Amino acid sequence: MFHNREEGARRLAEKLKTRHLLDPLILGIPRGGVVTAAVLADELGADLDVVLSRKLRAPYQAELAIGAVAEDGKVYVDAGAASMGIPEEYLAQERRHQLAEIARRTKLFRAARPAAPIAGRSVIVTDDGIATGSTMIAALKVVKAQKPHELIVAVPVASPDRLAEVGRYCDDVVCVLTPEYFWAIGQFYEDFTQVEDEQVIELLGRSLKQRKVEHGSVNAR
């Protein structure tokens, strides 16, 4: 287990420090993934930003993801969800609901941090863990369309079979724990306190300011 998201991210960073990364950019999936991403950015000397993706909830089972929608509006539906007979009308309504939340968060987070360029860079997409993989896959599709140099998924903990599925959408996956018995991401953290918008905004603003100072120091030399 990890004590909290920060510890999980530090252990994950150890697995990434030996890699050669080209102008690295860490993209966190809000909200919990931004805490993980902020630590990785600090440890790897990388830029920090977000990629917005929201799960599509199953009818009457809000915790069960049947897919996800990303900030570009495109929907990824889990293969297993097709057999559930979910009405198209429900999927359309759920997509609209989650896109409205993405729009709200975009307005908040982009005020703190304008979107970072992706093309030609080593991009690491992270979250505090992978359960179904739906939100991660939707996010990866958005990022891949912007032509990064390489696309890496890095998470502290993941379901082994879902991590393998996610691996089909990126160049590499890096993970600390892949437990055989996996029920929920939170079971692997002693402290899995919900992350609020204010914390995400603070992390994005602080990281951007720090990188500007570092770049200024380099230019001064």
N, C-alpha and C positions, 0 to 999 in steps of 0.2 A: 504493500500500500504506500501511497504518498501522503505526507502530512497535509499538503494543500496544493493548489495549482502551481504556485511558484516552485515548490520542491520538484514536482513532476517535470516542470519545464527545465529546471537546472540539470536534472538527470538526462533529459532529452538532449540538451545542448552538448553534453559531453560526447554524445554519439555523432554530433555534427561538426565538431571543432576541427577534425582532421581533414574535412572535405575542402577541396578548392571550389569556392563559390565566386561567380562572376557578378560583381556589383549587387550583392544579395539584398533581397526584399522579403520580409516576413509578412504574410497576410493572415490575420486572425479572423475567425468566424465569430461574430459577436453572439453573446457577450463573453461567455467564459473563455472562449478561445483567444480573446484579445489579451487576457492576463498571461496566458501561455506565450503568446506571440511577443509581448513586451519583454519578457525575460529572455527569450531567444534572440531578439534584436540586440539587447544589451550585451549578451554573452558572445554574440557572433559579430558585433560591430556592423549591424545591418539596419536598413530602413524599416520602419514599422508602418503598416496600413491595415485596412480591413477589406474583406470581401464579404458581401452581404448575401446570405442564403437562409431560407426559412423552411422548416419542415412542413409538409402537408399532413394534417392530422386525420387519422381514421375516424369515421363517424362513430360517435359514442365512446371513443377511446382516444382522448386527446393526447395521451402520452405515446401512442403508437404512430410512428411515421410510416406513411404509405408512399412517400416521395418527398420532393422538395422543389421550391421555386427559387431562382436566383435573381439578382438585381437587374438582369437584362430581360426578365419576364419569362424566360424559358423554363419549362417544367421537366423534371426528371421523376418518373414514376417507377417505383420498385417493381421488379418483375413479379414478385409474389402478390402484389396488390391487384394485379389484373384478374386474378382468380377469385377475388373477394366480391366481385359484382357491384362495385361502388358506382353509383349513378354519375354520369357525366356532369349533370347539373350541380351535384355536390362538389365535384372536383373544381368546376369553374368558380363556384362561390368561395371555396376554400382558397383557391389561387388569388382571387381578388382581395380577400381578407389579408393574406400574408404579404401581398404586394403593397398594400396600404401601410403595413407595419414596416416593410423595407423602405418605403418612401419617407416615413417619419424618421427612421433611424439615419437614413442618408442625409437628410437635412441637418440633423444634430451633429453627426460625426464629421461631415464634410466642412462644417463651420470650424472644426478644430484641426482638421487635416485634409487639404485638397488631395484628390486621388493621385497616387504615385504612378509614374510610368512603369510599365511592365515589360515591354518589348526588349528582347535581347538580354534580359537579366536572369540570374538564378533566383527563382521564386519558390519559397517554402510556404505552403498553406498549412495552417495548424488549427487545432481545436483542443479542448481539454480531454477529448477522447472520441472514439468512434464506436457507436452502437449499431445503427442500421447502415450508416454510411451515406444516407440520402442527401443530407445537407452538404457533405463534403463533395460528393460527385457533382451536384449542381454547381457548387462553387468552382470546381476544377474546370468545368466546361466553359465558364465565363473567362477564367484566367487563360486557359489554353488558346482561346480565340484571339487573345492579344499577343500571341507569339513570344512567349518567354524563351530564353536560352535553354533553360531546363525547368521542369516542374516537379517539385518534390513534396510529398505529404509527410509531415512529421507530427506525431502525437505521442503523449505519454502512455496511453493505454488504448487497446482496441480489441474488438471481437476478431479472432483469427480469420474466420471465413469472410467477414465483411471487409477486413483489411485487404484480403486477397482480391475482392471485387473492386475496391477503390483503386488498387494497383493497376487496373486496366486503363485508368484514365490519367495516369501520370507517368513520369520517367522512373521514379523510385519512391519507396516508402521506408520510413524510419520510425521505429516504435520501441519503447522501453519494455512494456508488458503486453503480452498477448495471451491472457489466461484462458484455459480451456472452458472453465465455468464462468460465463459472463452473463449477467442479468442487466446491469445498468452501470453507466460510467461512475456515478456517485459512490458505488460500493468500494471503489479503489482509492477513495480520498477520505481521510479523517475529517477534514474541513472542506465541505463542498458548498460553501455559502453562495447564494445567488449573487451574481455580478450585476450592478445597476448601470444605467446609461452614463451617469455622472463619472463613474470610475473609468469607463471606456474613453470618454472625452478627455479626462485628466491624463490617461496613459498616452493617448495619441498626441496631445498637445505637448506634453513633457518630452516625448521622444523626438518630435519634430524640432523643438527648440534645442535639444541636446545635439542633434545632428548638424544643425546650422552652426552651432558654436564650434563643433569639431571641424567642419569644413572650413570655417573662417580661420581657425588656427592653422590648418594645413596651408591655406592660401597665403597666410601671413609669413609662413616660413619660406 
